Amino acid sequence: MAEKNILAYFKSPEQAEKALEQIKTLKLADSSIDRFDGYPGDGLDHIENPVTSDFPNLGSLTLGGDFLPNAGILAAASVSASGMSSGGKDNEITGRDILLTIVIEEEDFDKAMAIVQNEGALV
């Protein structure tokens, strides 16, 4: 039988896990829960001192990214780099950094889609 996939974005890992537990009762082929970020790298592993200028660019200092020089300059233009904005309270996308990926049999696709949407996912 054919398989379909679902990419569901959640605000917390707990929401994604709750949805996945319900979906496991269906014909699930594969699944994963991942956190993603818009910036490369694993973040800072040591304290940076802006006074001594031991950081490569503002993006690396404020966003904790692992940037090439020009990419760090571009990332510093983000509102997240300044710390002066949270992205807006009415922004539907803000805070959805948990991705539940599901590969499911076609016959259970609609049921799985209803489950993730009921648990608050953006699909």
N, C-alpha and C positions, 0 to 999 in steps of 0.2 A: 504494500500500500504506500501511497505518497506521504511525504512528511512536509510540514510547514514550520516556519519559525516565528517567534515573537521576541521583540526587543522591548522590554518594559522598564521604564525609568522610575525609580522610587526615591523618597527622601531619606529613608533609613534602611539599614540591612535587615532589621526586624520585620519591616513590611514585606520585603522581598522574600524572606524566609517563610513568613506566614503564607504568602501566596504559593510558594513552591511546595510547601507541605500539602496544600489542597490539590495542587496539580499532580502530585505524585500518585494520586489515586486514578489518574487517567493514563493513557498509553503514551508515556513520556519516553523519548529516545535519548535525549541529552539535555543537560541544563548547567548553568553556571551563574554565580553571583559575583560581580566585580565592582570595585570602586574605581572611578576614573577621574582624571583631572585634565584641565585644559592646558596644563603646562608640563613640559618634560621633566624627568628626574624624580628622585625620591625625596626631595626637600633637603634642607640644611642639616648637616651632621655635626656642626660646630657653631659657636657663637661668632657672629660677624660684628665688627666694630666700624661704623660709618665714619668715625673721626680719623682712623688710621688709613682709610681708603683701601682696605684689604679685600674688597669685593669687586667683581668684574663689572657689574651694572646694577641699576636699581631693581630690575626684574628679579635678579638673583637674591638681592637683599630682602625685598619685601614679599616676594611670591614664593621664595624657596625653590625656584626652578633651576634646572641645569641647562642654561642657555648658551648658544653661540653668541658672540658679542652683538651682532646686529639684531638677532632675535630677542635678546634681553632688552635692548632699547625699545623695540616695538612692544614688548610685553609691559614695559613700564608705563605705556600709554593707557593701559587698562584701568578702569575705576577700582578694581581690586587692589592694584599696586599702591594706591594712595591711602587706602584704608578709610576713605571718606564716603563710601557708598556700599550698600549691601545688595545692590542690583534692583532695588525697588520692591515694595511690598506686594504689588499686584502682578508681579512677573511670574507666570505659570512655570517657567523653566527653572528659576532660582532654587538651588538646594537639591536638585534631582541629580545626585552624583552616584547613585547605586543602579547598576544595570543587571537586570535579570534576563538572561538569554535562555530561551526554551526552544527545543526542537521536539515537535509533537506530531503524532499521526493526524492526518487530515480530518478524520472523523471526529476527533476531540478538539479541534482548533477553536471552534466557537465557544465551547465550555471553558477552555483555558483562557481565552480572551476575556470572557466575562469575569473570571476569577481575578485576574490581574487588575482589571478596571475597578472591581469592587473593593480591592485592597488599596486603591489610591494611585495606581500607576498611570503614567503618561505613556501612551502607546503610539 
